[in-house]
Amino acid sequence: MREFMHYITNAFYGATGWNEDNTYKELNATARELIDFPLPRGLRLTLSSLATPHFATSYQLGSIGIVDGSISYLHSTVPLGGIAAQSERIPLPALLRSYRRLHELGSRDTQWDVGAAESAPAEPASPATTATTASTATTNRSWARNGSSLLYGRLYLPQSLLEGLVVRRFTPALQVQLSAVSERSLRNGGTLLGLVQYDKGKYGVEGLASTDGGLLGVRGLYNFGGDTCSAAVNASTSPASPESNNGNSQSGERERIYGRFSAGGEMYYGTLNKSGGMSLGTRFATLPTHRGTPLTATLTINPLMGNISATYAVLARDYCSLATRMEFNVYSYESEWAVGVELWSNRRPAGFLLGAEPSSQPEPVPKPPRRRERSFQAKMEWRLDDPEPEPELELNGRKTEAKPAAVGGMEEYRGVLKARLDQNLRIGLLWEGRVKSLIFSLGTGVDFRKLGEPFRSLGLEIQYSS
């Protein structure tokens, strides 16, 4: 489960138009989140709040043998009042969905509408609401041009570990991050990491420096194909021609894979320990305009260590995501594999546990009654008929008023089940969802090679935000 502060940080990046996917470190993000999702340990409770559009707080209390916790504060110069911060209103896919679709490179100003892309279509907005939204978007874009900042701090208790993050946006293409950790057990009492990120859409470059070992490095990512070509962008945004409205053209468009290739690498060198490293990687991912099944495939190579890793992730259905990963070392001939799956459900938690009938389709809603013809009496009196009472439904012997169908014929998801399996027969199970105003995460790890004590971990996390 993504923490509330991570959700707010993503909202900041979205409000300023920063594309997190256009970095080399996020090359394997989709497969990593589908396979290597963290399992909760012990009992943990988090209370968070977006007190003002510029300020957020979070308090966490946990128990894993000993009682510990943390206090977090976040300040943003960009107003974030337009996002859903209440735990009962946050779209679950925005917090819990692992498969990440790439954003269009040409949509820098509107690439992150938090939760909108993952939730059901919204109701038609009124002119006043549309004007307000447009004004907010214009304001956020001006903040991105003139510079924006984010300050984040977190204190862990009782170990007195302090971490901080400063993000400064100088231009729409240049961003600087400084992150620091302070603890007595670390060398020199702490460590500092600096990142300089330059994103031009078609390519992105990062330079990093760390006080831990005097590490210096550079990494970059270059995109080609798909929306990187201006002709492809114009073709995808232009209206379809009349000739393309026939069935054959639509079938051909669906079978054609429309995606973006990305290739990059990283190099780093430790000035204190006189050692370095490098890696190369490539990725192909379909774009949102692709009409077929979304998929992501990556290949990374570490030539110094001889390690080769290949991943493949696919969004088979809107409620089902699958991922596989295969690793091989050319020096030791050792190999590893892992698979992950994510299943979404719109059932209540009790039905999810007890194995109730799946409701992949929304409950049937009766068709509205036909508009009857105006009565003769109303015609004679030059008036309309009195409005009829709303129809009532009879369910299990009780009468209830008819409810409107879900927007767009879709029903809100109420939970997700995540599972993974590796070559060592270790299984990770995670069930996340929402009950009333609480978002929960219940997970366990099982090791089938140790049948005497198969359960390696068990935990429950609960989040509430206002």
LUMNUKE-956062 format. One line per field, with one value per residue (C-alpha): residue number from 0; x, y, z. Coordinates in steps of 0.02 Angstrom, whole numbers. Layout:
BEGIN
k: c(NUM | ...)
X: c(X | ...)
Y: c(Y | ...)
Z: c(Z | ...)
REM end
This chain:
BEGIN
k: c(0 | 1 | 2 | 3 | 4 | 5 | 6 | 7 | 8 | 9 | 10 | 11 | 12 | 13 | 14 | 15 | 16 | 17 | 18 | 19 | 20 | 21 | 22 | 23 | 24 | 25 | 26 | 27 | 28 | 29 | 30 | 31 | 32 | 33 | 34 | 35 | 36 | 37 | 38 | 39 | 40 | 41 | 42 | 43 | 44 | 45 | 46 | 47 | 48 | 49 | 50 | 51 | 52 | 53 | 54 | 55 | 56 | 57 | 58 | 59 | 60 | 61 | 62 | 63 | 64 | 65 | 66 | 67 | 68 | 69 | 70 | 71 | 72 | 73 | 74 | 75 | 76 | 77 | 78 | 79 | 80 | 81 | 82 | 83 | 84 | 85 | 86 | 87 | 88 | 89 | 90 | 91 | 92 | 93 | 94 | 95 | 96 | 97 | 98 | 99 | 100 | 101 | 102 | 103 | 104 | 105 | 106 | 107 | 108 | 109 | 110 | 111 | 112 | 113 | 114 | 115 | 116 | 117 | 118 | 119 | 120 | 121 | 122 | 123 | 124 | 125 | 126 | 127 | 128 | 129 | 130 | 131 | 132 | 133 | 134 | 135 | 136 | 137 | 138 | 139 | 140 | 141 | 142 | 143 | 144 | 145 | 146 | 147 | 148 | 149 | 150 | 151 | 152 | 153 | 154 | 155 | 156 | 157 | 158 | 159 | 160 | 161 | 162 | 163 | 164 | 165 | 166 | 167 | 168 | 169 | 170 | 171 | 172 | 173 | 174 | 175 | 176 | 177 | 178 | 179 | 180 | 181 | 182 | 183 | 184 | 185 | 186 | 187 | 188 | 189 | 190 | 191 | 192 | 193 | 194 | 195 | 196 | 197 | 198 | 199 | 200 | 201 | 202 | 203 | 204 | 205 | 206 | 207 | 208 | 209 | 210 | 211 | 212 | 213 | 214 | 215 | 216 | 217 | 218 | 219 | 220 | 221 | 222 | 223 | 224 | 225 | 226 | 227 | 228 | 229 | 230 | 231 | 232 | 233 | 234 | 235 | 236 | 237 | 238 | 239 | 240 | 241 | 242 | 243 | 244 | 245 | 246 | 247 | 248 | 249 | 250 | 251 | 252 | 253 | 254 | 255 | 256 | 257 | 258 | 259 | 260 | 261 | 262 | 263 | 264 | 265 | 266 | 267 | 268 | 269 | 270 | 271 | 272 | 273 | 274 | 275 | 276 | 277 | 278 | 279 | 280 | 281 | 282 | 283 | 284 | 285 | 286 | 287 | 288 | 289 | 290 | 291 | 292 | 293 | 294 | 295 | 296 | 297 | 298 | 299 | 300 | 301 | 302 | 303 | 304 | 305 | 306 | 307 | 308 | 309 | 310 | 311 | 312 | 313 | 314 | 315 | 316 | 317 | 318 | 319 | 320 | 321 | 322 | 323 | 324 | 325 | 326 | 327 | 328 | 329 | 330 | 331 | 332 | 333 | 334 | 335 | 336 | 337 | 338 | 339 | 340 | 341 | 342 | 343 | 344 | 345 | 346 | 347 | 348 | 349 | 350 | 351 | 352 | 353 | 354 | 355 | 356 | 357 | 358 | 359 | 360 | 361 | 362 | 363 | 364 | 365 | 366 | 367 | 368 | 369 | 370 | 371 | 372 | 373 | 374 | 375 | 376 | 377 | 378 | 379 | 380 | 381 | 382 | 383 | 384 | 385 | 386 | 387 | 388 | 389 | 390 | 391 | 392 | 393 | 394 | 395 | 396 | 397 | 398 | 399 | 400 | 401 | 402 | 403 | 404 | 405 | 406 | 407 | 408 | 409 | 410 | 411 | 412 | 413 | 414 | 415 | 416 | 417 | 418 | 419 | 420 | 421 | 422 | 423 | 424 | 425 | 426 | 427 | 428 | 429 | 430 | 431 | 432 | 433 | 434 | 435 | 436 | 437 | 438 | 439 | 440 | 441 | 442 | 443 | 444 | 445 | 446 | 447 | 448 | 449 | 450 | 451 | 452 | 453 | 454 | 455 | 456 | 457 | 458 | 459 | 460 | 461 | 462 | 463 | 464 | 465)
X: c(0 | 66 | 76 | -24 | 132 | 184 | 11 | 29 | 204 | 137 | 1 | 137 | 228 | 65 | 17 | 184 | 181 | 333 | 339 | 412 | 408 | 538 | 684 | 798 | 764 | 580 | 618 | 558 | 430 | 278 | 350 | 433 | 269 | 175 | 305 | 403 | 258 | 298 | 206 | 148 | 226 | 136 | 0 | 17 | -103 | -81 | -180 | -154 | -230 | -214 | -245 | -229 | -197 | -13 | 15 | -5 | 31 | 41 | 60 | 101 | 100 | 155 | 193 | 320 | 379 | 408 | 301 | 369 | 302 | 339 | 283 | 282 | 255 | 245 | 234 | 203 | 210 | 86 | -94 | -155 | -334 | -406 | -360 | -462 | -377 | -513 | -488 | -670 | -652 | -478 | -495 | -422 | -329 | -233 | -165 | -160 | -146 | 25 | 17 | 76 | 27 | 145 | 92 | 94 | 251 | 150 | 38 | 161 | 31 | -107 | -20 | -67 | -248 | -238 | -358 | -453 | -369 | -392 | -569 | -737 | -779 | -839 | -1008 | -1022 | -956 | -1052 | -982 | -932 | -840 | -754 | -699 | -633 | -537 | -464 | -412 | -328 | -236 | -177 | -118 | -22 | 61 | 115 | 189 | 286 | 354 | 399 | 468 | 389 | 453 | 409 | 476 | 454 | 517 | 491 | 548 | 553 | 529 | 602 | 761 | 769 | 800 | 765 | 742 | 704 | 669 | 678 | 616 | 642 | 575 | 675 | 606 | 479 | 626 | 743 | 715 | 832 | 806 | 899 | 866 | 952 | 950 | 1019 | 1058 | 1200 | 1235 | 1274 | 1446 | 1473 | 1303 | 1204 | 1205 | 1152 | 1097 | 1076 | 988 | 985 | 850 | 830 | 679 | 648 | 513 | 606 | 751 | 788 | 956 | 998 | 1156 | 1178 | 1302 | 1302 | 1408 | 1396 | 1558 | 1578 | 1465 | 1451 | 1341 | 1242 | 1096 | 986 | 839 | 802 | 631 | 595 | 445 | 263 | 222 | 402 | 373 | 277 | 186 | 127 | 69 | -29 | -105 | -159 | -238 | -323 | -503 | -528 | -567 | -732 | -643 | -577 | -751 | -780 | -756 | -599 | -506 | -554 | -496 | -331 | -303 | -339 | -215 | -80 | 29 | 56 | 191 | 353 | 529 | 648 | 833 | 952 | 1091 | 1180 | 1360 | 1420 | 1587 | 1631 | 1774 | 1812 | 1808 | 1873 | 1738 | 1608 | 1467 | 1352 | 1196 | 1101 | 916 | 775 | 587 | 436 | 268 | 102 | 30 | -143 | -203 | -167 | -334 | -273 | -207 | -85 | 85 | 261 | 421 | 596 | 772 | 916 | 1098 | 1237 | 1394 | 1514 | 1417 | 1355 | 1173 | 1030 | 851 | 694 | 518 | 348 | 189 | 16 | -151 | -254 | -417 | -459 | -469 | -321 | -135 | 4 | 193 | 341 | 527 | 675 | 854 | 1012 | 1195 | 1316 | 1461 | 1381 | 1241 | 1119 | 943 | 791 | 612 | 458 | 278 | 149 | -37 | -160 | -349 | -473 | -647 | -802 | -870 | -883 | -744 | -858 | -906 | -725 | -674 | -823 | -814 | -978 | -1036 | -922 | -1004 | -893 | -1042 | -1143 | -1309 | -1449 | -1543 | -1722 | -1751 | -1838 | -2025 | -2083 | -2142 | -2329 | -2434 | -2512 | -2684 | -2842 | -2880 | -2708 | -2730 | -2898 | -2823 | -2667 | -2547 | -2429 | -2472 | -2416 | -2248 | -2258 | -2171 | -2007 | -2030 | -1989 | -1900 | -1948 | -1796 | -1813 | -1988 | -1936 | -1968 | -1825 | -1809 | -1718 | -1540 | -1454 | -1330 | -1145 | -1067 | -1017 | -1087 | -939 | -940 | -812 | -681 | -683 | -527 | -379 | -289 | -103 | 1 | 177 | 278 | 465 | 579 | 603 | 417 | 392 | 221 | 168 | -17 | -86 | -267 | -304 | -468 | -580 | -706 | -810 | -678 | -530 | -407 | -328 | -188 | -179 | -35 | 64 | 217 | 218 | 371 | 324 | 501 | 477 | 312 | 341 | 331 | 262 | 202 | 352 | 261 | 87 | 34 | -109 | -98 | -242 | -244 | -363 | -350 | -455)
Y: c(0 | 171 | 286 | 446 | 554 | 460 | 494 | 680 | 685 | 608 | 741 | 875 | 800 | 794 | 972 | 1035 | 923 | 816 | 644 | 516 | 379 | 466 | 413 | 263 | 212 | 184 | 69 | -88 | -1 | -98 | -273 | -223 | -166 | -320 | -443 | -358 | -276 | -255 | -360 | -280 | -341 | -329 | -201 | -24 | 123 | 283 | 444 | 577 | 741 | 869 | 1011 | 1147 | 1141 | 1174 | 1072 | 887 | 787 | 602 | 505 | 322 | 198 | 17 | -136 | -266 | -334 | -156 | -2 | 120 | 257 | 412 | 591 | 667 | 842 | 901 | 1075 | 1116 | 1288 | 1223 | 1211 | 1031 | 1064 | 985 | 806 | 683 | 675 | 592 | 405 | 371 | 473 | 423 | 309 | 142 | 116 | 277 | 201 | 15 | -20 | -86 | -83 | 88 | 155 | 275 | 455 | 539 | 642 | 786 | 798 | 877 | 998 | 870 | 705 | 679 | 698 | 602 | 456 | 513 | 399 | 249 | 278 | 276 | 419 | 572 | 652 | 795 | 951 | 1113 | 1267 | 1341 | 1183 | 1175 | 1355 | 1325 | 1170 | 1263 | 1406 | 1285 | 1198 | 1366 | 1417 | 1253 | 1274 | 1450 | 1381 | 1254 | 1391 | 1510 | 1375 | 1264 | 1176 | 1031 | 1006 | 840 | 781 | 622 | 577 | 394 | 354 | 289 | 266 | 454 | 432 | 586 | 593 | 741 | 780 | 945 | 958 | 1117 | 1146 | 1281 | 1264 | 1147 | 1036 | 1054 | 987 | 963 | 842 | 834 | 690 | 662 | 535 | 569 | 428 | 391 | 218 | 288 | 346 | 529 | 526 | 528 | 535 | 659 | 620 | 750 | 727 | 845 | 792 | 860 | 801 | 855 | 727 | 631 | 602 | 622 | 639 | 627 | 666 | 606 | 629 | 549 | 572 | 384 | 322 | 481 | 408 | 500 | 441 | 484 | 396 | 433 | 371 | 401 | 371 | 332 | 274 | 298 | 473 | 535 | 571 | 729 | 643 | 507 | 635 | 730 | 569 | 514 | 682 | 713 | 653 | 490 | 498 | 432 | 289 | 225 | 201 | 32 | -130 | -184 | -24 | -36 | -217 | -170 | -29 | -146 | -276 | -147 | -121 | 64 | 94 | 178 | 107 | 171 | 135 | 197 | 161 | 216 | 233 | 267 | 273 | 277 | 397 | 330 | 142 | 158 | 47 | 75 | -4 | 14 | -58 | -48 | -69 | -57 | -52 | -65 | -9 | 24 | 199 | 249 | 270 | 86 | -2 | -176 | -257 | -145 | -226 | -182 | -279 | -236 | -305 | -248 | -302 | -277 | -318 | -309 | -431 | -534 | -519 | -518 | -481 | -486 | -439 | -444 | -367 | -362 | -287 | -436 | -359 | -201 | -308 | -425 | -389 | -517 | -503 | -620 | -595 | -702 | -671 | -759 | -740 | -785 | -813 | -926 | -997 | -962 | -913 | -846 | -822 | -745 | -716 | -596 | -569 | -434 | -463 | -323 | -352 | -247 | -362 | -316 | -380 | -513 | -580 | -577 | -687 | -805 | -837 | -756 | -751 | -634 | -477 | -426 | -338 | -201 | -249 | -236 | -73 | -67 | 35 | 199 | 193 | 260 | 437 | 421 | 531 | 685 | 649 | 721 | 822 | 903 | 946 | 1028 | 1131 | 1178 | 1105 | 958 | 804 | 795 | 708 | 524 | 453 | 363 | 177 | 56 | -110 | -262 | -358 | -502 | -449 | -269 | -117 | 0 | 152 | 129 | 194 | 269 | 162 | 186 | 319 | 250 | 78 | 43 | -5 | 57 | -69 | -116 | -222 | -305 | -470 | -477 | -636 | -685 | -845 | -872 | -1018 | -1053 | -1090 | -934 | -856 | -681 | -641 | -466 | -413 | -226 | -133 | -10 | -31 | 124 | 262 | 147 | 81 | -81 | -197 | -376 | -485 | -641 | -732 | -922 | -1033 | -1207 | -1271 | -1256 | -1343 | -1349 | -1158 | -1104 | -930 | -814 | -651 | -582 | -402 | -278 | -95 | 29 | 204 | 347 | 519 | 675)
Z: c(0 | -45 | 103 | 110 | 96 | -60 | -132 | -94 | -168 | -329 | -329 | -318 | -467 | -562 | -519 | -583 | -738 | -694 | -777 | -656 | -789 | -895 | -784 | -792 | -611 | -654 | -800 | -708 | -597 | -660 | -638 | -475 | -397 | -459 | -393 | -253 | -160 | 26 | 154 | 317 | 477 | 643 | 673 | 606 | 611 | 509 | 533 | 400 | 347 | 209 | 331 | 198 | 10 | 52 | 210 | 255 | 412 | 451 | 613 | 618 | 763 | 748 | 851 | 795 | 961 | 1020 | 997 | 869 | 758 | 656 | 630 | 456 | 388 | 208 | 134 | -49 | -129 | -258 | -196 | -192 | -140 | -298 | -251 | -149 | 21 | 126 | 141 | 96 | -65 | -126 | -278 | -226 | -392 | -360 | -199 | -234 | -421 | -471 | -661 | -718 | -888 | -972 | -996 | -1164 | -1187 | -1256 | -1102 | -982 | -912 | -885 | -859 | -676 | -630 | -465 | -468 | -621 | -744 | -632 | -572 | -656 | -774 | -683 | -703 | -827 | -742 | -734 | -822 | -654 | -604 | -773 | -758 | -583 | -639 | -788 | -675 | -554 | -696 | -764 | -591 | -569 | -739 | -692 | -530 | -633 | -745 | -603 | -488 | -356 | -202 | -88 | 88 | 179 | 347 | 449 | 624 | 676 | 859 | 973 | 869 | 834 | 648 | 545 | 357 | 246 | 65 | -30 | -209 | -308 | -483 | -571 | -748 | -830 | -881 | -730 | -555 | -406 | -261 | -96 | 24 | 190 | 331 | 504 | 628 | 748 | 676 | 503 | 450 | 498 | 580 | 419 | 230 | 97 | -82 | -218 | -386 | -534 | -657 | -833 | -932 | -1112 | -1148 | -1282 | -1163 | -979 | -890 | -705 | -610 | -431 | -290 | -118 | 36 | 69 | -8 | -109 | -244 | -410 | -552 | -706 | -789 | -936 | -1038 | -1222 | -1301 | -1482 | -1580 | -1534 | -1472 | -1486 | -1671 | -1705 | -1847 | -1728 | -1602 | -1733 | -1798 | -1625 | -1583 | -1751 | -1776 | -1865 | -2050 | -2117 | -2203 | -2035 | -1962 | -2040 | -1944 | -2038 | -1995 | -1812 | -1805 | -1886 | -1762 | -1618 | -1680 | -1710 | -1556 | -1525 | -1396 | -1351 | -1346 | -1214 | -1196 | -1062 | -942 | -785 | -728 | -551 | -461 | -277 | -248 | -75 | -106 | -285 | -361 | -494 | -588 | -736 | -813 | -976 | -1004 | -1130 | -1115 | -1227 | -1160 | -1243 | -1233 | -1171 | -1351 | -1386 | -1412 | -1371 | -1213 | -1116 | -1091 | -1033 | -1070 | -1007 | -1022 | -911 | -916 | -789 | -890 | -741 | -633 | -780 | -729 | -856 | -806 | -914 | -858 | -940 | -870 | -947 | -898 | -955 | -896 | -804 | -647 | -681 | -700 | -723 | -717 | -736 | -706 | -757 | -701 | -758 | -716 | -856 | -735 | -605 | -716 | -575 | -621 | -529 | -579 | -500 | -550 | -482 | -504 | -453 | -448 | -415 | -349 | -322 | -187 | -5 | 109 | 186 | 16 | -38 | 110 | 109 | -77 | -125 | -304 | -402 | -463 | -605 | -681 | -595 | -519 | -646 | -636 | -699 | -854 | -823 | -863 | -1028 | -1027 | -1036 | -1147 | -1068 | -1000 | -1078 | -921 | -925 | -1109 | -1075 | -931 | -1031 | -904 | -876 | -777 | -596 | -577 | -535 | -381 | -411 | -446 | -305 | -317 | -219 | -157 | -34 | 12 | 48 | -59 | -93 | -203 | -367 | -366 | -518 | -611 | -581 | -688 | -856 | -814 | -699 | -517 | -394 | -343 | -159 | -142 | -225 | -198 | -238 | -244 | -293 | -308 | -335 | -373 | -187 | -165 | -62 | -79 | -34 | -13 | 11 | 24 | 20 | 18 | 105 | 247 | 280 | 296 | 332 | 203 | 259 | 203 | 266 | 211 | 249 | 184 | 165 | 139 | 78 | 101 | 289 | 317 | 505 | 512 | 344 | 394 | 395 | 425 | 460 | 470 | 461 | 413 | 428 | 355 | 388 | 310 | 315)
REM end
